[in-house]
């Protein structure tokens, strides 16, 4: 009896010493740009977004069938793309956009079931097909990861489009997917928003399953991005918000509600983080880009007591997919 009491006392002490991640403060709203339309700086269904090392912002302007490029403050620079199936053209809503270290731009041309590659000023380079992709990311070695939503898998290619590997099948178990949408890469770790399973899954670059975490019931995660601290940003179109987690899935902060005001969203699809930690969000149905300041990196500390918290999950908004 005494030994049992001693054992449980030791376990309780160990539990109290587990590291706890302090919650971060939601970032401040900074500015926005964009209105509905077809002119330079206007949007119809902006989906994917990416930021290069110089701070230029690339937006997949989905229903205008083009990529638009801006300065970090929203000044319009250039665009390319028209509706069609030829090189440099797009069909239906183009979704993901990603950049490699040399500045090349990769676009998921969803309606044409292909990936197209361009220079940073829009010069067509190459393409490859056979995948109805949604999200896309490029690692430091130039490997291209495509979230192949309809086939419930991740496919990996070289920067020129040569097939390397794939992983994933349809289902809800570890390593399985139901409509994988967003993908982001940090070193040797690949983060996937497993949309209809309402979770984030994490893999090695070769597809070995590492971990996962669930989101609130009813959440619909789309875009996913990483900052330089390894924090994971998830665009949730059901609750019209951005959520932030550590790389291991600990919740940090969130912001956004349904609406048209500053800091509100109407289907935030894409999210990107620049080298300074500024967060860029494609606010799809508001036809704009919103920019927020960096979050404060929370400290990991040791707690000597227990903490009780109550979190009220908002009612989800019906999503049109």
Buried (B, 14 or more C-beta within 10 A) or exposed (E): EEEEEEEEEEEEEEEEEEEBBEBBEBBEBBEBBBEEEEEEBBBBBBBBBBBBEEBBBBBBBBBBBBBBBBEBEBEBBEBBBEEEEEEBBBBBBBBBBBBBEEBBBBBBBBBBBBBBBBEBEBEBBEBBEEBBBBBBBBBEEBBBBBBBBBBBBBBBBEBEBEEEEBBBEEEEEEBBBBBBBBBBBBEBBBBBBBBBBBBBBBBEBEBEBBEBBEBBEBBBBBBBBBBEBBBBBBBBBBBBBBBBBBBEBBBBBBBBEBEEEEBBBBBBBBBBBBEEBBBBBBBBBBBBBBBBBBBBBBEEEEEEEEEEEEEEEEEBBEBEE
